[in-house]
Amino acid sequence: MSARIERLGFEQLAPGVQYVLRSKYERLGYLGEFFQVTGVQPVVLTSFMEMTDALKVALPEHLTELGALTVATLMENRYELHQHERLSKRLGFGEAWIAAVEQADPDVAPELSDAERDVQRLIIAMLRRRGKDVQAELDKTIEAIGAEQAIAVMFLVGRYVTHALIVNSLDLQPPVPSIFDRTVK
């Protein structure tokens, strides 16, 4: 990561950023490096976190986690991948489901529901085709979860792609190991 970008401590963040991050900071017991470096843009970071929170309301947990894990896998964002593995496990989705999502091949993932496979196909198509020619996948997703949630999935993809681009550009390392890293105790 560039040494030219200051890392801020929680106490140095703007009050609005502290407000939106307080529960996460207190729950985790640390301020992730992503927030330390993006905190220099408090208005943008606050809006980013408000979008994140709005998406949690717009989508059920299993679709939010499916989207986060799929985008993190395809964008090679281990920072977000490892955190969402842990969150998915804590939410009760189980390692088999998490592994099935991370293989990013919904056609051979019996652990996923039909709707989850449709959503993952849309996400994969959006990323691989840069959002072009995804009508068939979008139509299937709308049939499975409705238009409102399908739009929320598309916003979710944008949110996690943004995170991946920042993390990958700054070469930020994951704050926690993967749940599948058996060498870590």
C-alpha positions as CSV (number, residue, x, y, z in Angstrom):
1,M,0.0,0.0,0.0
2,S,1.1,3.5,-0.7
3,A,2.7,5.1,2.3
4,R,1.3,8.4,1.0
5,I,-2.2,7.5,2.3
6,E,-2.6,8.1,6.0
7,R,-4.2,5.4,8.2
8,L,-6.6,6.9,10.7
9,G,-7.5,5.5,14.1
10,F,-11.1,5.3,15.1
11,E,-10.7,8.4,17.2
12,Q,-9.4,10.3,14.2
13,L,-12.4,9.5,12.0
14,A,-15.0,12.2,11.3
15,P,-17.9,12.0,13.7
16,G,-20.3,10.8,11.0
17,V,-17.9,8.0,10.1
18,Q,-17.5,7.1,13.7
19,Y,-21.3,6.9,14.0
20,V,-21.8,4.5,11.1
21,L,-18.8,2.3,12.1
22,R,-19.2,2.3,15.9
23,S,-21.2,-1.0,16.2
24,K,-18.8,-2.8,13.7
25,Y,-15.7,-1.4,15.5
26,E,-17.1,-2.4,18.9
27,R,-18.2,-5.9,17.7
28,L,-14.9,-6.7,15.9
29,G,-12.6,-4.9,18.4
30,Y,-10.6,-3.3,15.7
31,L,-10.8,-0.8,12.8
32,G,-10.1,-2.6,9.6
33,E,-7.4,-1.1,7.3
34,F,-10.0,-0.5,4.6
35,F,-11.7,2.0,7.0
36,Q,-8.4,3.4,8.2
37,V,-7.4,4.5,4.7
38,T,-10.9,5.4,3.3
39,G,-11.6,7.4,6.3
40,V,-9.8,10.3,4.7
41,Q,-13.0,10.7,2.5
42,P,-15.6,10.8,5.3
43,V,-18.6,11.9,3.2
44,V,-18.0,9.2,0.6
45,L,-17.2,6.5,3.2
46,T,-20.4,7.4,5.1
47,S,-22.5,7.1,2.0
48,F,-20.8,3.8,1.1
49,M,-21.7,2.4,4.6
50,E,-25.2,3.8,4.3
51,M,-25.6,1.9,1.0
52,T,-24.2,-1.2,2.7
53,D,-26.7,-0.9,5.5
54,A,-29.6,-0.2,3.0
55,L,-28.7,-3.4,1.1
56,K,-28.9,-5.4,4.2
57,V,-32.5,-4.3,4.5
58,A,-33.3,-4.7,0.8
59,L,-32.0,-8.3,0.6
60,P,-32.3,-11.4,2.9
61,E,-29.0,-12.4,4.6
62,H,-28.4,-15.4,2.4
63,L,-28.5,-13.3,-0.8
64,T,-26.4,-10.6,0.7
65,E,-23.7,-13.2,1.7
66,L,-24.0,-15.0,-1.6
67,G,-23.4,-11.8,-3.4
68,A,-20.5,-10.7,-1.1
69,L,-18.8,-14.0,-1.3
70,T,-19.3,-14.4,-5.1
71,V,-17.9,-10.9,-5.9
72,A,-15.0,-11.3,-3.5
73,T,-14.1,-14.6,-5.0
74,L,-14.3,-13.4,-8.6
75,M,-12.5,-10.1,-7.8
76,E,-9.9,-12.0,-5.7
77,N,-10.6,-9.8,-2.7
78,R,-9.4,-12.0,0.1
79,Y,-9.9,-9.1,2.6
80,E,-13.7,-9.2,2.1
81,L,-13.9,-12.9,1.4
82,H,-12.4,-14.0,4.7
83,Q,-14.7,-11.6,6.7
84,H,-17.8,-12.7,4.8
85,E,-16.9,-16.4,5.3
86,R,-16.9,-15.7,9.0
87,L,-20.1,-13.7,8.9
88,S,-21.8,-16.4,6.8
89,K,-20.8,-19.1,9.3
90,R,-21.9,-17.0,12.2
91,L,-25.3,-16.5,10.5
92,G,-25.6,-20.3,10.3
93,F,-25.0,-21.0,6.6
94,G,-22.4,-23.7,7.1
95,E,-19.1,-24.4,5.5
96,A,-20.5,-26.6,2.8
97,W,-22.8,-23.7,1.6
98,I,-19.9,-21.2,1.8
99,A,-17.6,-23.5,-0.2
100,A,-20.3,-24.0,-2.8
101,V,-20.7,-20.2,-3.2
102,E,-17.0,-19.7,-3.5
103,Q,-16.6,-22.3,-6.2
104,A,-18.6,-19.8,-8.3
105,D,-20.1,-22.6,-10.4
106,P,-23.8,-22.6,-9.6
107,D,-24.5,-25.5,-12.0
108,V,-22.7,-27.9,-9.8
109,A,-23.7,-26.5,-6.4
110,P,-26.5,-28.6,-4.9
111,E,-26.0,-26.8,-1.6
112,L,-27.5,-23.7,-3.2
113,S,-31.3,-23.2,-3.7
114,D,-32.6,-22.7,-7.2
115,A,-33.0,-19.0,-6.5
116,E,-29.5,-18.7,-5.1
117,R,-28.1,-20.4,-8.3
118,D,-30.1,-17.9,-10.4
119,V,-28.7,-14.9,-8.4
120,Q,-25.2,-16.3,-8.6
121,R,-25.5,-16.8,-12.4
122,L,-26.5,-13.1,-12.7
123,I,-23.6,-11.9,-10.6
124,I,-21.1,-14.0,-12.5
125,A,-22.5,-12.8,-15.9
126,M,-22.4,-9.1,-14.7
127,L,-18.8,-9.4,-13.8
128,R,-17.6,-11.5,-16.7
129,R,-19.5,-9.5,-19.3
130,R,-19.1,-6.1,-17.7
131,G,-22.9,-5.9,-17.3
132,K,-23.6,-6.4,-21.0
133,D,-25.9,-9.0,-22.4
134,V,-27.1,-10.3,-19.0
135,Q,-30.8,-10.1,-19.9
136,A,-31.4,-13.9,-19.7
137,E,-29.8,-14.1,-16.3
138,L,-31.6,-11.0,-15.1
139,D,-35.0,-12.4,-16.2
140,K,-34.4,-15.6,-14.4
141,T,-33.4,-13.7,-11.2
142,I,-36.5,-11.6,-11.4
143,E,-38.6,-14.7,-11.8
144,A,-36.9,-16.2,-8.7
145,I,-36.8,-13.2,-6.3
146,G,-38.7,-10.3,-7.9
147,A,-37.6,-7.2,-9.6
148,E,-37.0,-5.2,-6.4
149,Q,-34.6,-7.7,-5.0
150,A,-32.9,-8.2,-8.4
151,I,-32.2,-4.5,-8.6
152,A,-30.8,-4.7,-5.0
153,V,-28.5,-7.6,-6.1
154,M,-27.2,-5.4,-8.9
155,F,-26.5,-2.6,-6.4
156,L,-24.8,-5.1,-4.2
157,V,-22.5,-6.2,-7.0
158,G,-21.5,-2.6,-7.5
159,R,-20.8,-2.1,-3.8
160,Y,-18.6,-5.2,-3.5
161,V,-16.8,-4.4,-6.8
162,T,-16.0,-1.0,-5.4
163,H,-14.6,-2.5,-2.2
164,A,-12.5,-5.0,-4.2
165,L,-11.1,-2.3,-6.5
166,I,-9.9,-0.2,-3.5
167,V,-8.6,-3.2,-1.5
168,N,-6.8,-4.7,-4.5
169,S,-5.4,-1.3,-5.6
170,L,-4.0,-0.6,-2.1
171,D,-2.9,-4.3,-1.7
172,L,-4.7,-4.4,1.7
173,Q,-4.2,-7.7,3.5
174,P,-7.1,-9.6,5.1
175,P,-7.5,-8.8,8.8
176,V,-8.6,-12.4,9.5
177,P,-7.7,-15.7,7.9
178,S,-10.1,-17.8,5.8
179,I,-12.3,-20.2,7.7
180,F,-10.8,-22.9,5.3
181,D,-7.2,-22.2,6.4
182,R,-6.7,-25.2,8.6
183,T,-3.2,-24.1,9.5
184,V,-4.6,-21.3,11.7
185,K,-5.9,-22.1,15.1
